[in-house]
């Protein structure tokens, strides 16, 4: 779950902006962003990108290490950027 204390530091407009951006990436509406969805969104917006860079962004946001970015993970990361507060640290890697 996104940090309530972090979310409380955001304005309604910031919360709306973060939610809107997440929904732009999450094209299948399943509540998470994959690297493929992020790359497709960047292509639609004509934003040049490298696959490795997109995968690094996804990895840095993916705190539960399931290979996707949930809304809460996205909110924590983006909220930290908006407020200047560090995002929560990553838990230990899951063993497979």
Legacy VTK file of the C-alpha trace (Angstrom):
# vtk DataFile Version 3.0
C-alpha trace
ASCII
DATASET POLYDATA
POINTS 96 float
0.000 0.000 0.000
1.241 3.485 -0.792
2.509 5.364 2.186
-0.441 7.295 3.602
1.900 9.836 5.174
3.560 10.392 1.796
0.221 10.683 -0.020
-0.997 13.174 2.595
1.877 15.474 1.613
0.692 15.622 -1.997
-1.842 18.106 -3.310
-5.027 16.838 -4.967
-3.601 17.968 -8.320
-0.394 15.986 -7.714
-2.377 12.880 -6.765
-4.458 13.265 -9.912
-1.347 13.732 -12.063
0.297 10.602 -10.640
-2.889 8.550 -11.069
-3.419 9.784 -14.630
0.170 8.941 -15.575
-0.131 5.458 -14.063
-3.305 4.836 -16.057
-1.534 5.934 -19.257
1.091 3.249 -18.683
-1.343 0.542 -17.490
-3.105 0.055 -20.803
-4.596 -3.339 -19.973
-6.049 -1.929 -16.742
-4.824 -4.772 -14.547
-3.353 -2.479 -11.884
0.298 -2.944 -12.749
2.809 -1.695 -15.304
5.130 -3.983 -17.230
8.247 -2.892 -19.069
6.398 -3.608 -22.337
3.531 -1.286 -21.353
5.996 1.433 -20.402
7.878 1.083 -23.693
4.620 1.185 -25.665
3.504 4.338 -23.863
6.857 5.997 -24.561
6.563 5.000 -28.246
3.058 6.500 -28.441
4.422 9.737 -26.990
7.428 9.649 -29.372
9.836 9.580 -26.439
13.159 8.021 -27.377
14.224 5.282 -24.967
16.458 2.278 -24.601
15.045 -1.076 -23.505
17.693 -1.376 -20.794
16.735 2.037 -19.391
13.044 1.138 -19.226
13.851 -2.155 -17.539
16.047 -0.313 -15.013
13.200 2.102 -14.208
10.767 -0.780 -13.722
13.296 -2.620 -11.560
13.933 0.428 -9.386
10.201 0.903 -8.738
9.401 -2.802 -8.298
9.957 -3.115 -4.546
8.271 -6.516 -4.205
10.313 -7.908 -7.095
7.387 -9.448 -8.988
8.486 -7.996 -12.323
5.759 -5.347 -12.505
5.051 -1.981 -10.903
1.813 -1.847 -8.914
-0.090 1.387 -8.371
1.224 1.555 -4.788
4.821 1.084 -5.935
4.327 3.779 -8.576
2.674 6.102 -6.068
5.506 5.637 -3.565
8.147 6.413 -6.169
6.385 9.353 -7.777
5.226 10.721 -4.437
8.826 10.706 -3.270
9.815 12.672 -6.368
7.056 15.232 -5.823
7.807 15.702 -2.123
11.574 15.291 -2.200
11.288 12.512 0.398
13.104 9.227 -0.244
10.972 6.315 -1.386
10.725 3.255 0.824
13.706 0.947 0.552
13.435 -2.340 -1.295
12.847 -5.533 0.655
15.270 -8.406 0.254
15.044 -10.201 -3.092
12.569 -13.076 -3.315
14.063 -16.501 -3.863
12.722 -18.353 -6.867
LINES 1 97
96 0 1 2 3 4 5 6 7 8 9 10 11 12 13 14 15 16 17 18 19 20 21 22 23 24 25 26 27 28 29 30 31 32 33 34 35 36 37 38 39 40 41 42 43 44 45 46 47 48 49 50 51 52 53 54 55 56 57 58 59 60 61 62 63 64 65 66 67 68 69 70 71 72 73 74 75 76 77 78 79 80 81 82 83 84 85 86 87 88 89 90 91 92 93 94 95
